[in-house]
Amino acid sequence: MPIHRRNATILPSTGASMSATGVEAKADSYYGYTDGFHTIQVVYVDYVGRLRIQASLALTPGVNDWFDLQEGIASFGGITDQTVAWNPLGYIQFNANDPASGSQAYSFTGNFAWLRVKMDRSYIGDGTTYDSSYGQISQAILSA
């Protein structure tokens, strides 16, 4: 059974943002750990939009070193809401007719050096104008 060595807030409240990228956090492989087990807890408040979990294998990642986690790249588990599916393109999408609320944990395995989350609503409305009906992400916390 893996031992979690630390917790870190990797995305603070998104408020009225349409899109946001969380802070980059060092993952297991950065420290030389080999279990690769990570969990990200996301707290949603009537959230409409996409959530992406991104990783990098580079020790000093540049803009082009990040990729979206998806089935086949990471082994996902712990998704308790069976109505929400991880899209093969690397995101979870919540729509206006079924927004996300509450806390959700996403556990996955992979020997990544860095992790971060992205909130994306560029495809909603004009992609830049926030509406309060879009809700927000209160926070995302990484446990690795």
Stockholm file with secondary structure:
# STOCKHOLM 1.0

chainA/1-144         MPIHRRNATILPSTGASMSATGVEAKADSYYGYTDGFHTIQVVYVDYVGRLRIQASLALTPGVNDWFDLQEGIASFGGITDQTVAWNPLGYIQFNANDPASGSQAYSFTGNFAWLRVKMDRSYIGDGTTYDSSYGQISQAILSA
#=GR chainA/1-144 SS CCCCCCEEEEECCCTTCSCEECCCEECGGGGTCCSCEEEEEEEEEEECEEEEEEEECSSSCCGGGCEECCBTTBEEECCCCTTCCCBTTTBEEECTTSCEEEEEEEEEECCCSEEEEEEECTTSTTSSCCCGGGCEEEEEEEEC
#=GC SS_cons         CCCCCCEEEEECCCTTCSCEECCCEECGGGGTCCSCEEEEEEEEEEECEEEEEEEECSSSCCGGGCEECCBTTBEEECCCCTTCCCBTTTBEEECTTSCEEEEEEEEEECCCSEEEEEEECTTSTTSSCCCGGGCEEEEEEEEC
//
